[in-house]
Amino acid sequence: MMTDILLCPAAPVDIPAILELNRLAFGGNAEAELVEALLADPAAAPLVNLVLFQGDVLRGHVLLSRGWLDGVADGPALSWLAPLAVHPERQGRGLGQALTHAASAMAAEMDQSLIFLMGHPGFYPKCGYVPAAPHGFTTPHPLPIEAQPAWMVRELQKGALSHWSGRVRAAAALEWPELWGG
């Protein structure tokens, strides 16, 4: 049983393993393509790119990219969490929570105010996320009703949820209509 856990910034040499991990974790290529697009996009300016190793095997990855509020020139510093991947054999063991909390702590140190995501409503509230729509935040594209509970936000700077609202924008790859049910 591997108990040695290392959580660290991703290095360029980790990229092929990160892409394969995303393929395994999500059962397809879409998230791997998303990672590649975000890492290549200067507008995404990836803020946090963390990997989690158990022993010498990559078991988890999380990426935070830059975001902003539509039409708000001097808005809050905000991020998008996408994707979060944990190897299928290690899911349900706290690795995703460890990655999410570490990424949030790093974002807070960078003076980020809010982190947004589309994610599993049974998982992300354990990591401090709440539904975003009741706080007045909308997605880049309209969401189908069944997907609305997955639209979430985490407040990193006290008062940011009550001070800001609006349409949240992201780098081009995170605004692909197919990600939003289009």
N, C-alpha and C positions, 0 to 999 in steps of 0.2 A: 504494500500500500504506500503510495506516494504522499508524504505529508509536507515536504519542502515546497513552500509556495513563494514565488517571486512575482511581485507586481511592479512593473517598470514601464517607462516610455518605450514605444515600439521603435525598432531600428529598421533601416531600409532592408536589411537581410531578413527581417521577419515577414515582409510583405507576402511572399508566396504562401507561407504557412497561415497567415491571417486570412487570405482569400480562400484557402482550402477549408479552414475552420468555419468561415461564414457559409460555404457551400454545405458542409456537413450539418451545421446547426440549424439551417433553414431549409434544407432539402432541395436546394436549387441554386441557380447562379445569380439571381437578382441582387441579393445583398452583397455578394462579392463584387459585382459590377458597380454597385453604389459606393462601396469602399474605394475602389479604383478611381471613380469619377470624383469623389470628394477630395481624395488625396492629391489629385491632379489639378484641382480648381483653386486658383488663388482667391477667388471670392469666398470660398468656404473657409479659407485660412484655418485649417484644423487646429483647434485650441488644445485638445487633449486627444492623444492617441496612445492608449494604454494596452499592454498585454499582460496576461497572467499565465505563468508557467507553474506546473507541478513537476518537480524534478527538472528535466530538460525538455519536457513536452508542453507545447502551447495548448492551453485549455480554455483561454478566454480572451476576448478583445472588446474594447469599447472605444467609440470615436465621438468626440464633441466638435461640432462645426459652428461657425459664426452664423448669427441670425440678426434680424432687425424688425422693427415695426414699420409697416407700410405707411409712407407719408410722414414719418416722425423723424425729423433731421437730428434732433438731439435727444433721442430716446435712450432707454436702458441698454446696457450691455447684456445681450442674451445669446444663448447657445441652443443648439439642437443635439439631442442624444440620438444617434443613429449610425450604425446599428450597434447593438449589444449582442455578442455571440458567445455562447458557452458550448463546449463540446457536448454532444448528446449524451455521452456516457457519464458526464459530470454535472448535468443539469439537476437542479433541486438540492444542491449541496452547499448553497451559500456563495458560490463563486460569482454569480451574476450580481448579487447584492454587494459583494466586496468591490467589484469593478465599478458599479454604479456609485457607491459612496465615495470611492477614491476619486473618480472623475468629478463628482460634485464638489469635493473638497478642493481639488485643483482649480476648478472654475471659480469658486468663491475667492481663492487666493488671487485670481486674475481680475477681481472686482466684477465678475459677471453677476447680474441681478436675477436672472431667470433662466431655467433650462426647460425646453419644450421637447415633447416626443409623441410619437404614436406608438402605443405599446399595450401590452396585456394588462387589463384593469385588475386582474387578480395578483399581479406581481408588483408593479411599480408603486402602488400606495405604500408597500412595505419599505420603500426607499425614499419616502417623503413626497411623492407626487400626488397631486389632486386634479380633478377634472378642470380643464382650462376654460371651457365655454362659460361656466357660471361667473367667471372673473372677467368676461368680456373679450376673450381672445378667440379669434377665428383662424382657420387654417388657410393655406395658400389656395386651395380648391375646396369647393363644397364637399362635405362628407356625407355618405349614406347614413341614414339614421342608425343602423346597427353598428356603425364604426365610431359614432360619437363618444362613447365611453372611453375609447382608446386615446383620445386627444387630451393630453395631460401636461401639467406644468409643475415645476418645483421652484419655490422661492428661495433664493440664496441671500438676498439683501432684504432685511426687514422692511416691510411696507411696499415693496415693489408690486405685489399683487393688487393692492388697493390703489396704487398711484397710476398704473399704466393699464391700457387695454388697446385692442385693435387687431388688425390683420397681421399675423406673424409671417414673415418672409424668410426665405432660406436660399442657400446656394442652388443653382439650377438643378443639380441632381436630386436634391430633396424636394423639388417642386415638380418632378415628373408626374403628370396626371395619373398614371397607372398606380402610383403609390397612394393615391387619395381616392381610389375607387372609380377613376375616370376611364 
